[in-house]
Amino acid sequence: MATTFQKNEIKVLLLENVHQIARDLFSGEGFSVECLPQALGPEELKKKIQGVHVLGIRSKTQITEEILAEAKNLITLGCFCIGTNHVDLSAAKKRGIPVFNAPFGNTRSVAELMVAEIIALSRKLAQRTMEMHGKVWNKSSTSCFEVRGKTLGIVGYGNIGSQLSTLAESLGMRVVFYDIVSKLPLGNAKACNTLNELLQISDFVTLHVPATPLTHLMISQEQLKWMKKGSYLINASRGTVVDIPALAEALKSGHLEGAAVDVYPEEPEGNSKGFVTPLQGLPNVILTPHVGGATEEAQVNIGGEVPVSLMRYVNMGVTTRSVNFPEIAMPPTPGSHRILNAHQNVPGVLKEINRIVSELGANVRAQTLATDGDLGYLVMDTDQELSLEVKNAIEGLKTSLKTRILY
């Protein structure tokens, strides 16, 4: 099923050096693709986005309501990463723009880094390495331990947390986890009823939660006090989840034995000098520049995962794995035209749409409606003869946000 546009008229803009595989997939579909190696500032992006139909970004590009207001032609948006907190999802939804991400592409990479940091912290590898670079030979087993038999507490048992759970058990660790949503434990992992319960019993605590008002500073001075004396904290989720000054004090006081941090409340837009954090200079801290998912394999996986979702939406209206739209994956009906309508989720919309179809004498071959909070999303396959009239009439409804027709 082709799109309303000629495929070479669909303009794709990929920012932040998205992997070549993504460019090849879009080009292979016949789309017009432009790639830029860096993120764009707000004013530059406002100008650039005006003629774009599909936008692909990574974690540095900020998509605000003001930017979306300039994106008159934007059909869909893809985040080539797991997090979507840098996109105003509500504003995109109000404009009928589904947003997709890559929930699976870098999970293994992040989980493996967590295992590496757990072992590195338990063996004090950061300290020993710095000593050796400083020409100091300090062979010591004091406060160095095997991870076998230790308890790992995983906060957020999603794609990354659950994979880490499996890897940690293979090392002989006991695994407990806490999540606000009920999750099926893998292996011998056990769920904790509260965050504080997990903090009290864990030798290592890893964080894998999104940036939301609920998770903002969820690990602050009070929670750090609940952690076992001599335990370790590892954050590879979002920088706003941990109170960094409070963590620094817990490390300096000796309450925590060590920490590893990969994400920060404020991060540079690109590689540069001059980054500052209160954790610098502490010998028992591993600091990395948001590299949890930065592997060649992860970039290939993400580069292939996101374009598939974007092209399925552009070509067929499929919203599976959208983070801000109801999910619909209705198969195409041969010999029909497909109408896609995003509308305000208020009573009577479907009645009005069915009235239009009836009055025009059109034949509906297949139809699916899904709602999500304040948004309704309709996919309708109609006979070809009257499809454009039906589309135009539906588009004219006061409740309609965005309407497309696929020929």
Number of C-alpha atoms within 10 A of each C-alpha: 14 12 17 16 13 10 15 13 13 22 21 25 20 24 20 20 14 22 19 13 17 24 21 16 17 20 16 10 12 15 21 19 20 14 16 12 10 17 20 18 12 15 10 11 18 17 12 14 22 16 16 21 21 26 22 25 25 22 17 17 20 19 21 16 17 13 19 21 15 16 21 13 15 24 22 23 26 22 24 30 22 20 18 22 14 16 20 18 20 15 18 23 21 18 21 25 23 27 26 28 26 24 20 15 23 24 21 20 19 23 25 18 18 24 16 11 20 26 17 17 25 19 19 24 16 16 17 17 14 12 14 11 9 9 9 11 11 11 7 10 9 8 10 14 13 13 22 14 13 18 21 27 30 31 23 21 26 17 16 25 24 23 17 25 26 18 16 24 19 12 14 14 19 21 25 24 28 24 19 11 9 9 14 11 16 14 12 12 21 15 20 18 12 12 19 16 17 25 28 17 19 23 25 26 23 25 23 23 23 19 18 12 10 10 14 16 17 17 22 16 17 11 17 25 16 15 23 18 15 14 22 25 27 24 23 25 26 23 21 20 26 27 19 21 14 17 22 19 16 18 23 16 10 13 18 23 22 26 26 22 24 18 22 21 12 11 14 12 14 10 9 7 7 6 11 9 13 12 21 12 8 15 17 21 23 21 16 13 14 16 13 23 22 14 14 11 14 21 22 17 19 25 23 21 20 23 26 14 23 28 18 14 20 22 18 22 30 22 23 16 18 22 16 22 26 21 19 20 14 16 11 16 15 10 13 21 26 31 24 21 25 28 27 21 18 13 8 10 18 15 10 14 18 16 12 17 21 13 9 14 11 18 16 17 16 16 13 12 15 15 18 13 11 12 21 23 26 20 23 23 25 24 17 14 12 15 25 18 14 23 23 14 14 25 20 12 13 10 19 20 20 18 18 21 22 20 17
